[in-house]
């Protein structure tokens, strides 16, 4: 098997495992990264290799490095699976209660820069307090 096909297969395998460990559907991931489910499924079936910008988005969603997706490093995937941190069960229960829109928002939030996250917090606070959304009206 040529090296590029081997790499595509490794990426596919890691994407499937990460998605399943997170309890997400292909639709959830596809929505979060802004592509169709069919396109995303091609990544998981090793029919297509995600381009660099998509690898960055996927790594952000799964909270792993691009190097992990590219098999350049081993990430502690088992940390999520083995309930290795305090509060995991509570977090898992909370996530299981999210509807698709809420889950998509969480996944999209993980892709934002710190500055974008700060702006989103400002906007959501203004919406909740029924304040004007314009920066000038602060």
N, C-alpha and C positions, 0 to 999 in steps of 0.2 A: 504494500500500500504506500503510495507517495506521501511525503511528509506533510504536505498541505491537507491531504485527506485525513491523515492521522490527527492533525491538530484540530480540524473541524469536528472529528469524532470525539475528541477529548472535551472540546468546548460544549458540544451537544450533551454529553454525559453529565458534565458539571451543571449545566443549566437545568436539566431535568431533576437532578438530585437537589439542587438548591430550591427550585420551585416547590417540589414535593415536601421538603423539610419545612418550608415556610407555610405550607397549607394553601398555596395559591393555585389558581387555574391559569391556563395559557391565556385566556381572555383577560384576566387581571393584569398579567405582565404586558401583554400586547397593548392594552389601553394605557397603561402607565408610561410606556415608551413611545406611544403614538404611531403604532403600526397595526396592521390587521392580524388577526389570530393565525391565519394561514401562513403569513410571512414568518411570524414567530415560531410556529410549529416546524417550519423548515429548518430553523436553527437547532431545534431540539432533535430533529431527525437526521441531522448532519447533511441535509440537502443543500444548505447554504451556510456560509460562514458570516457571522455578523461583521459589518464594517467597524472600523476603529471607534467612531462616535457612538455606535450602538453598544459596543463592548463596554465603553465608559458608562453609559446609562444603565446597562444591566448590572454592572459591578456595583454601582451606587445603590440600586434597588435591593440587591442581595447583601449589601454591606461587606463585600469582599473586594480585593484588588483586581485590576485588569490582569495583572500578572498571574493571579490565581486562575482566572478563567482561561488564560493562555498556557496553563500548566508550567509556568516558570517558577512557581512557588507552591508550597503546600499550605493551605489555610486550615485553621482548626474548625472545619465544617461541623465536627461532632459537638462543638460547644453548644450550638443551638439544639441539636438533636438530643443530647444527653442531659438537658436541663442543668447545664453547668453553672448557671448564675442565679443568685437569689431573686425571687419574684417571677421566675420563668413561667410557672404554671398560671399565675394570675395574668401575666401578659398574654399568654397563649389563649386563655379564656376570653379576654377582652378582644383580641384580634378575631377570634372566631365569631364574635357577635357583630362585627362590622358588616354593613351591607356593601355591595360592589362599589358604589360611589364613594363611600368613606374609605374603603381600602385603596381605591385608585388615588384619592387625595393623599393618603399616607405615602404611597409609593412615589407619587410625583414630588411630594415634599422632600423626600430623601435625595432627589436629584438637584435641588436648588442650592445655590451658593449661600454662604452665610448672610450676605447682604440681601439676597432675594428672600430668605427666610425672615429676616427682620422686617422687610417691607410687607410680607404676607401677614405677619403678626400684627403690624400696625393697621393693615386693612381689615383684618378680621375683628380686631378690637373696636375699630370705628363702626363696623357693621353691627356688632352686638350692642354697642352703646347708641346706635342710631345717630351717629355723628357723620358730618360730611366726609367724603372720601378724598377730596382734593388735598394735596400736600400744603397748599397755600392757606387752607382753611383750618389748620391745626390750632 
